[in-house]
């Protein structure tokens, strides 16, 4: 009588991380972008660089052509505002689901339920290579603990989402990641889970994982010293000054870095994409008014505003419009970033002597 794999239809072998890296190797330019991005973000978290982080980009990537067009636009904008904002592109390939739905480009690159994950991993790695070769650092949410071995070497910042911040598996994974990691508060808005996650991820961990050859292994980590909290709202928004100061106070009490990023989307905008602008402007003003616990903001932005349904056929869908959460469009994105840059230039001393990385350091 069979007692294992009773509900498993089939096993399909997957290329090893090492083989995919050999097939799609990191270039010198891409490596320089990744490493420089990580160093600047680390400096911002620890207040050695007083610029603000701006994690900007689509809710999820479903069309590589549109993603590259967006990246080219964002990269040009990044260079214009680099004295006040350090811009990183959201390149999200995995989407957590409450029940069912499209799980992202890695899981289902064909958008049609075929779930060719070997192709998805290739597409994700190839896209990250192209973007980082532009000089634009990238950010992503890491959901499946196997995925980092395939793409993490091309990522400068990673998020652990509201649904997985409480997960022991993701805290352990984050403790071994090579880039700074932001943990979101849980979906009800409570901060205790996020604070516990920061402590766990900052500590050495031992767990089961895979090595670069894809072999199941015992993983021993040193702990990640560059974790921080991301406020994304809950039962109510939590981007207001009282909520942010409360979060900074709790971080201080726990002996954690007093560094908070604000997600302008999700519950903070009450899932109305137009309201991201309200959150963005409020938080920028808080920083100008002296709240240096704020280290950055996150915008869900695409070429076109709003969202559309996934028809399963890319050619039938609107170009550059999200198929997951609704996003602000490019014109709004450009306006908000320029607005923040001008405000920060006028009101804050962001000269190199005050702790901003020099052009060489960038």
N, C-alpha and C positions, 0 to 999 in steps of 0.2 A: 504494500500500500504506500503510495507516494505521500510524503508529508511536507515537502518543500516546493516552492514555486508553483503552487496549485493554480494561482490566478495570473501567472506570467505567460504571455502569448509567445514571446521569443526574445532572445538576446542577440543584439547586433554589435559586433566588435567595433570599437572606436579607435581612431588613430591616437597614438600616445602624445602627450604634450611635447616631448622632446622631438618627435618626428614632425609635428606641425611647426615647431619653431625652426627646424631645419628647412622645411618646405617654404616657410615665410619668415626668413630671418630678420631680426631687428637691424636697422641701418645705424650708422654712426650718428646721423642727424636726428633720427627718432630717439635714440638713446639719450642724446644730449638734451632733447626737449623734455623727456620723462624725468631725468635726474634733476635738471634745473627746476622744473615745475614742483617736484617734491620738496626741494630745498626751500624754495620761496614759501610754499604753503606751511612747511614746518616753522619757518621764521615768523610768519603771520600768526600762527597759533600761539607761539611763545612771545609775541609782541616785540620781536626784534625787527620786524618790518611792519610799518604802521598803515600800509595800504589795506584796502578791503578786498577780500576774495569775492569774485562774481562767478558762480557756477551757472552757466547759461546754455540752454539747448533744448532739444525736443524731449517730450515726455519719454518717448522711445523711438528707436531707429527702425524703420521698416523699408526704406528705400535708400540704397547707398548713393545713388546719383544726387538726390535731394540733400542727403547728409553732407556730401562733399561740397555742394554749392553753398550750403549754410556755413560750413566750416571756413570756406574762403572768405565769406562776408565777415564772419566773426573774427577771423584772424586779422583782417585789415582794421576792424574796429578796436581790437585788443591793442594794437600798436599805437593808436591815437590816444588811448586813455591810460597807458601803462604807468603814468606817474601817480595815479590815485587808486586805480583798480587793477587787480591781477585777475584777468579773465581766463577761465578754464571752460572747455566745452563739455557739456553733458553728452555722453555717448552711451546711452542705456540700451542694453541688449536683453535684459531679463525683466519680466514683469510678474510680480506676485499676484495671485488671484484668490479672491475670497471663496469662489466656488469653481467656475470654469471660465474659459475665454482664451484669447491669444496670449501666449506666454513669452513672446518676444522673438527677436531675430535668431538667436541661437537655438531656441527650441523648435521654431517653425519658420524657417527662412522663406518657404514658399507661400506663406500666409494662408494655406489651404488645408491644414491639418495633416499634411504628409510627414511633418516632424523629422526632416532630414538633418539631424543635429551635427553630423560630420560636416555637412555643407555650411550649417549655421556657424560653427566654430571657425571655419575657414573665412567666411564672409566677415565675421567680427574682427578677426585678427588682421585681415587685409585692410579693412577700413581704418582701424586704429593706426596701422602703419602709415597709411596715406595722410591721415590728419596730423600725426605727430611729426611727419617729415615736413609739413608746412611750418613747423615751429609752434604749433598750437597744442598746449597740454590738454589732457583728457581726464574726464571723471566718469565713473559708472557706479551703478548699484550691483553688488555681488550677492547673488541669491543662492545658486547651487554651489556647494563647497568644492566641487570638482573643477569648476570653470576657471578659478584663478590660475591654476597651473598652465592654462592655455593662453591667457591674455593679460595677466596682471603685470607682466613686465613692460607693458605699454601704457599703463595707467598711472597718473600722478596723484589722484585722490579717489577714494571709494566711499560709498555710503552703505550703511546697514539700515534697512527700511524699518518702518514702524511695526510691521508684522513680525519681523525677525530679530529685533533688538533684544527681546527676552530669550531668544534661542541660545542655549549653551553651545551648540554647534557653531553658530555664527560668531559668538564671542571668542571661541577658541580659534576659529579661522582668522579673525581680525588680529589676534595676538601675534600671528606669524606673517601678516601681510607686510610688504615692503614700502607701502605708501601710507600717508596720513588717512585716517578713517573717521568719518562722522556718523555717529549713532543718532537716529531720530527718536524723539519721545514716542511712546506707544500711542495707539489710535485713540485712547480715551483722554489723552493729554497729560497723563501722569508723568512725572520726571524721575521717580525712584528707579524704574526699570532702566532708563538710560544711564543714570549715575552708576548703577550696579554693573551695567555693561562696560562702562569706561574702566572701572576698577578691574574687572575680569580680563578685558582685552589688553590692559596695561601690564598684566602679570604673566609670568611664564606658564605655559599650558602644555599638556600632553594628551594627544587624541589620535584617532584613526583618520588617515587621509591617503592621498596618493602621491607618489614621487614623480619626478619628471618622465620616467619611463611608463607611468600609468600603473605601477605596481602598488597594491595596498600596503601601507606602511604605518608604523608608529611615528607620529610627528612630535618633536620636542621644539617648543618655541621659546624665545627670550622675552616676549611681551612687546607690545607696540607703544612707544612713548609719545606718539603723535595722534592721539584720539581726542575727539571733542564732541560736544552736544549740538544737535540740530533740532531747532524748534519748528514743528510743522502744524501746530494746533491739535485740537482734540475735539472734545464736546463744544469747545469754543475756541476762537483764535488765541494764540499766546505770543503774538509779536509786539504787544503793547509794552510800554516802558516798565510797568509794574511787574509783568510776567518775566521780562528779560532780567530785571534786577533780582528778582527772586531766584531765577535759575543761576545767575552768577554767584549769588550768596550761597546757594546749596553746593555749587562746585567748590567754592572757597572752603566751606565747612568740611568737605570730604578730602581736601588737599589735592584737588584736581585742577588742571589748567582752566583758568577763568575765561574760557573761549566759547562763544555761542554763535552759531550760524543760524540764520532765519530762512526757512523755506517759504517763499512768497505764495506758493500754490497750496494745494490740498486743503486742509481744514482752515488754514490761515486766510485763504481767500474764499472760504465756504464753497470751494469747488466751482467758483465763477471766475473764469480765466481773466475777465476784464478787471477784476479787483486786485490782481497781482500788483498793478501799478500803485494802488493805494498803500499796500503793505510795503512795497519797495521805497516809496517816498517817505513814509513814516519812519522806517528803520534808518534810512540815510540821515534823516533829521535828528534822530536819537543819537547817532554816532557823532554828528556835528556838535550836538549839545553836551557831549562829554562822556557818553557811555562807551568806554573803550573795551568793554566785555564783548561787544559785537565785533566779530572778525570777518563776517561775510554774509552774503545773501545768495539765494538760489531762485532762478527764474525758469519756468517751463515755457519755452519759446520755439517757434518753428518758422518756416518761410511764410506760411499762410496761417491765419488765425482760426481758432475753433477746433473742431474735430469732425471726423467722418466715420462711417461704419466700414469695417473690413469686409470687402466683397469677396476676398480670396483671389482676386486678380488685379495686380498692380496697375495694369493698363486701363482699368475702368474707374480708377480712383483719382481724386484731385491731387495734383502734384504738390508736395510740400506741406500737406495738412495731416495732422496727427490722427492715428487710428486708436489711440488710447485716451489719455486725459486731454482735454482741450487746452490749447496753448495760445499765448499772445503771438501776433504776427511779427515779421521782421521790422516793419516801420516803427511799431511801438517799442520793440526791443532796443532799437538804435536810439530812439528818443530818450528812453529811461536811462540808458547807460551814459549818454552824453550829458543828460541833466544831472546825474549823480557826479560825474567827473567835474563839471563846472562848479557845483556846490562845494564839493570837497576841496577843490583848488582854492576857492575864495575863503573858506572858513577854517581849514586845518593846515598846520605846518607839516607838510609831508616831504620836506627836504631830506637829502641823504643823511644830514647830521642828526635828524630827528628819528632815524631808524629805518629809512626806506633803502631797499637794496639798490646799489648803483647799477648803471647800465651793464658794466662788466659782470657783476654778480648775477644779473638776470640771464 
